[in-house]
């Protein structure tokens, strides 16, 4: 097994050397990278070159960062409609992501899938799909294959809290428990299904009881705190690798932008800046940055040595994607 974790590989793809920087700084840089990619997409979207809906993960970047700290290249990842951060944190190619959104032949799905159909087999990011819960049984099947073939890798599938309303999740949890499969179900609970809050869609209950009902280890974490997520993932992946049994992890988080699209949506009235101030103030990027204070680098050095490299890489990848051949669809 390659001893470099997925988050290190993601940063090395950019051109950053991770061997001489602290875990805290590495976490911050990956959160920053995902955030800047999403903001680039948001800034460019209004020009009409991306003929695909985009579900951006601004505010939720710490979750895939923390998970990827304990994943390796051999491990398989599946995702949903809001998949950019999961793809990038696993080491997915950025130029291919941009090209896919732009409908280019060099896109990761040959320009024919758009934002919700990402794949990078070289990073073992197997697939994302827009059907609610659609990748859950596929990921569970991949974990079953690993178990049958005695493969050492584990499987991760990311879902939103609305998937808790899909029967296929419960069938998968039951099967995973019955067969003792090495799969981590990561539930990103931003409390919203489009514009409807979870308390208006589901009975009031402790979410971790869902996993426990199937005899699974269930963990609930602050999905905006990179240190807490990383610690939980260390525990979860140890269970998967050593005991070969599934885990469900519920990550409380907050999406900053609209359900689908590049804009803010506070004008719609279903939520407000004032009402959500506590979440907004706990931005995962800002929290991750606080942990870098003992990294040995000043804020100016971080900007010049690292953030500047990331910004240049994003711009270069965008230009290459723009200049590539359009898909013939």
Rosetta blueprint (number, residue, H / E / L):
1 X L
2 X L
3 X L
4 X L
5 X L
6 X H
7 X H
8 X H
9 X H
10 X H
11 X H
12 X H
13 X H
14 X H
15 X L
16 X L
17 X L
18 X L
19 X L
20 X L
21 X L
22 X L
23 X H
24 X H
25 X H
26 X H
27 X H
28 X H
29 X H
30 X H
31 X H
32 X H
33 X H
34 X H
35 X H
36 X H
37 X H
38 X H
39 X H
40 X H
41 X H
42 X H
43 X H
44 X H
45 X H
46 X L
47 X L
48 X L
49 X L
50 X L
51 X L
52 X L
53 X L
54 X L
55 X L
56 X L
57 X L
58 X L
59 X L
60 X L
61 X H
62 X H
63 X H
64 X H
65 X H
66 X H
67 X H
68 X H
69 X L
70 X L
71 X L
72 X L
73 X L
74 X L
75 X L
76 X E
77 X E
78 X E
79 X E
80 X L
81 X L
82 X L
83 X L
84 X H
85 X H
86 X H
87 X H
88 X H
89 X H
90 X L
91 X L
92 X L
93 X L
94 X H
95 X H
96 X H
97 X H
98 X H
99 X H
100 X H
101 X H
102 X L
103 X L
104 X E
105 X L
106 X L
107 X L
108 X L
109 X L
110 X L
111 X L
112 X L
113 X L
114 X L
115 X L
116 X L
117 X L
118 X L
119 X L
120 X E
121 X H
122 X H
123 X H
124 X L
125 X E
126 X E
127 X E
128 X E
129 X L
130 X L
131 X L
132 X L
133 X L
134 X L
135 X L
136 X H
137 X H
138 X H
139 X H
140 X H
141 X H
142 X H
143 X H
144 X H
145 X H
146 X H
147 X H
148 X H
149 X L
150 X L
151 X L
152 X L
153 X L
154 X L
155 X E
156 X E
157 X E
158 X E
159 X E
160 X E
161 X H
162 X H
163 X H
164 X H
165 X H
166 X L
167 X H
168 X H
169 X H
170 X H
171 X H
172 X H
173 X H
174 X H
175 X H
176 X H
177 X H
178 X H
179 X H
180 X L
181 X L
182 X L
183 X E
184 X E
185 X E
186 X E
187 X E
188 X E
189 X E
190 X L
191 X L
192 X E
193 X E
194 X L
195 X L
196 X E
197 X E
198 X H
199 X H
200 X H
201 X L
202 X L
203 X L
204 X L
205 X L
206 X L
207 X L
208 X H
209 X H
210 X H
211 X H
212 X H
213 X L
214 X L
215 X L
216 X L
217 X E
218 X E
219 X E
220 X E
221 X E
222 X E
223 X L
224 X L
225 X L
226 X H
227 X H
228 X H
229 X H
230 X H
231 X H
232 X H
233 X H
234 X H
235 X H
236 X H
237 X H
238 X H
239 X H
240 X H
241 X H
242 X H
243 X H
244 X L
245 X L
246 X L
247 X E
248 X E
249 X E
250 X E
251 X E
252 X E
253 X L
254 X L
255 X L
256 X L
257 X L
258 X L
259 X L
260 X L
261 X L
262 X L
263 X L
264 X L
265 X L
266 X H
267 X H
268 X H
269 X L
270 X L
271 X L
272 X L
273 X L
274 X L
275 X L
276 X L
277 X H
278 X H
279 X H
280 X H
281 X H
282 X L
283 X L
284 X H
285 X H
286 X H
287 X H
288 X H
289 X H
290 X H
291 X L
292 X L
293 X L
294 X L
295 X L
296 X L
297 X L
298 X L
299 X H
300 X H
301 X H
302 X H
303 X H
304 X H
305 X H
306 X H
307 X H
308 X H
309 X H
310 X H
311 X H
312 X H
313 X H
314 X H
315 X H
316 X H
317 X H
318 X H
319 X H
320 X H
321 X H
322 X H
323 X H
324 X L
325 X L
326 X E
327 X L
328 X L
329 X L
